[in-house]
Structures are given as structure tokens and as C-alpha cells.
């Protein structure tokens, strides 16, 4: 391949949706000059003391892995419980929705998925098995046996759908912010695709694409140092409208994906195609048949200008599952996933009877809106 020739991870000439996955392979006559991704046995793994120092909780999976998680919000016995998988929130970071959680009598359990934050890496982990391998131990550690609401944002949406598939009727409702569909579903429905990452086998072989992807992720991570007085340069509309949430998004993203225990190496395994985009064993199309349909069972917030998770995915899911829906424009992926309109989202997610509020589209040009 010619040095500097564009290489797209989706395997064709169309640039992928994920902006930081469009890479130029710096191939020299001696091979790729980008850094290697270490194998799991070449890395150290987090300890219970490491996690305690982070101000988060942990428990052990059946295979001995450590699972990092946090619990925030109402401590009342009758609190409604939301479970979400992507990242735990340490005590050093103020949960931006804490006031709303306490006011609405909601307790939130946040679980770091394998490899992110300070959860032990698990190459080739299966998202459809994650509720059993990682969530059930957290429930046991917390003594939690009741019903709950499954919620996710971005990659967390896949995990929320896995919770619904695994726990069935115990999940009262699912909420998805900036969702995307598994690759085989997008092909079946002929929807717009997103960037395709290398497989775990390719990561372990350290092929050029893997090393270049790590380098590009590392360059992105340089914009997110561990400590920062001001948020990084996210969309101007989001920064202006949600300065506190922007700073939280900046720091929690850095902590989870780039400066966690495994650093930028984690994403090479977490986002491997056979883990997070193929998603074997997760049957999204059967959610509707299993009772997750209608405005009292599904809530979906998706971005009309989402540059990472194609809006077509959110639109199709919202229509297919007959969900309570809000569209958001002007804030990009990060706005939908982390910033905009959490009060209404919490209210609608935990509402199981009656009719939803009239949810007008939320746009950067009209930051105030009427319910």
C-alpha cells in the first residue's frame, strides 16, 4: 500500500462515521511505525486496593476478574433503580445528575465494562453474557434483588439491550441515548453503517491497522489529560449550554477510555469488532417480541446530527419498538449521549403508566423547549 494512502476501518472507500477512526497508515519499508498493543499477559491488572483508591466499589466475577462499579442517588428503601453499563463514577467526580436522582427518588448503579475504568480486561467478552458474568455479581454484592430500569448511552445502549434480553420481566423499561445497532442488523435492514474496528484476533496479532488505530486513539487522548481546568473543545453549542456537564463528560471519558488502568490499550480490546459491533448472541430484533415495545417500555433519545452513531439507527429503533422518543440536534454525539435533557429522560425512563409528555425536538437554536 502506498505510504499515506487512506485506510478506512469499514473496508471500503467511504469514510466511517467515527471521526477518530479515519486513519492514514504510516507504513514504512520496515513496517508500521505506530506503537504496538500489548497482549493481556503483558499488562498489569487492577487490584482491589487500586479500585478503592479511585473512590469506587468492586466485586469479583466468577473467573476472578474485578468489576468496578458505583452507586449514586436516593438511599430510600423505595427508590427506583437504574442500571447502566459503560463506566463507574468515582467519588472525586460529582455526578451531574445527582440532584435529579435524589429529587426523583432514583438510585443509579453504574458498572465499568471489562477493560474500561478499573474493571479487569476480558478480551472477547460477550456482551450478551455480560449481565450474567458482571451484573449479577454486582447485584449480589449490593444485595439487590428487585426490578430495575436498564439504561445506556452510546456503547452502553448495547449493554442495556443485553440486560433486557437476559433479565426479561425484571427489567421494567429500557432507555437508550444515542443507540447503534449490531453490524448484522444494519446489513439486514440496509441501514447506514459505522466504522468497523479490527477483530480481537487482529489486535492480538498487532496488524498495522490495529497499531495505527491505537496511535490515533492516543492522539485523541492527548486532548483529554487526567486533570483539566477547562473542558476540551467539544461542540460549541454544548459547551455554552451545559458547561458543568461538559466538564464531567470530558473527565469521565478520559478516566474511562484513555486514562483508566489500561490506558488507550483498553479500547483496542473493548471496541474489537467481534465484541461491540458484531455482538454475537444479542438479538435486538426479538426485544419487541419479548415485551419491550411501546411508550411505557422503551425510551429513546437520538441525535439528528450524531457523527458517531447514525441517526438512522435511532430512528429505526424508535419506530420498531414504538418508543417514547426525543430527537436532539446541534450537539453532536456527545450532546445526546452525555449532556442534553437528563431530567426529562429520567422522568420518562421511570414512568411505567400513563401517557408520555409531549416531547418537542431539542435543538441548539432553541435551547428552551416546552414539554
C-alpha positions, 0 to 999 in steps of 0.5 A: 500500500502506498505510504499515506494512502487512506485506510478506512476501518469499514473496508471500503472507500467511504469514510466511517462515521467515527471521526477518530477512526479515519486513519492514514497508515504510516507504513514504512519499508520496515513496517508500521511505525505506530506503537504496538498493543500489548497482549493481556499477559503483558499488562498489569491488572487492577487490584482491589486496593487500586479500585478503592483508591479511585473512590469506587466499589468492586466485586469479583466475577466468577473467573476472578476478574474485578468489576468496578462499579458505583452507586449514586442517588436516593438511599430510600428503601423505595427508590427506583433503580437504574442500571447502566453499563459503560463506566463507574463514577468515582467519588472525586467526580460529582455526578451531574445528575445527582440532584435529579436522582435524589429529587426523583427518588432514583438510585443509579448503579453504574458498572465499568465494562471489562477493560474500561475504568478499573474493571479487569480486561476480558478480551472477547467478552460477550456482551450478551453474557455480560449481565450474567458474568458482571451484573449479577455479581454486582447485584449480589454484592449490593444485595439487590434483588428487585426490578430495575430500569436498564439504561445506556448511552452510546456503547452502553445502549448495547449493554442495556439491550443485553440486560433486557434480553437476559433479565426479561420481566425484571427489567421494567423499561429500557432507555437508550441515548444515542443507540447503534445497532449490531453490524448484522442488523444494519446489513439486514435492514440496509441501514447506514453503517459505522466504522468497523474496528479490527477483530480481537484476533487482529489486535492480538496479532498487532496488524498495522491497522490495529497499531495505527488505530491505537496511535490515533486513539492516543492522539485523541487522548492527548486532548483529554489529560487526567486533570483539566481546568477547562473542558476540551473543545467539544461542540460549541453549542454544548459547551455554552449550554451545559458547561458543568456537564461538559466538564464531567463528560470530558473527565469521565471519558478520559478516566474511562477510555484513555486514562483508566488502568489500561490506558488507550490499550483498553479500547483496542480490546473493548471496541474489537469488532467481534465484541461491540459491533458484531455482538454475537448472541444479542438479538435486538430484533426479538426485544419487541417480541419479548415485551419491550415495545411501546411508550411505557417500555422503551425510551429513546433519545437520538441525535439528528446530527450524531457523527458517531452513531447514525441517526438512522439507527435511532430512528429505526429503533424508535419506530420498531419498538414504538418508543417514547422518543426525543430527537436532539440536534446541534450537539453532536454525539456527545450532546445526546449521549452525555449532556442534553435533557437528563431530567426529562429522560429520567422522568420518562425512563421511570414512568411505567403508566400513563401517557408520555409528555409531549416531547418537542425536538431539542435543538441548539437554536432553541435551547428552551423547549416546552414539554 
